[in-house]
Amino acid sequence: MNITKLILAGVFALVASTATYAEEAKQTCCEKAKAAGKACEHPCCVKAVADGKVCEKCNPKK
């Protein structure tokens, strides 16, 4: 019974970590910078912000 619980806990931990990694990978450069409390430093994003827009290259419509 204990080995079953151990295997189940291991599988759950693997699934949880994979889901977290997948969600983090979906973030754009601007979203990652915002989460860190910074502004995105990519030249295309800086130019778009100066024009009052959002960079379409890095932030395609979802």
Summary of the structure (lengths in Angstrom):
residues: 62
radius of gyration: 18.8
end to end distance: 45.4
largest distance: 62.6
contacts: 125
relative contact order: 0.10
helix: 63%
strand: 0%
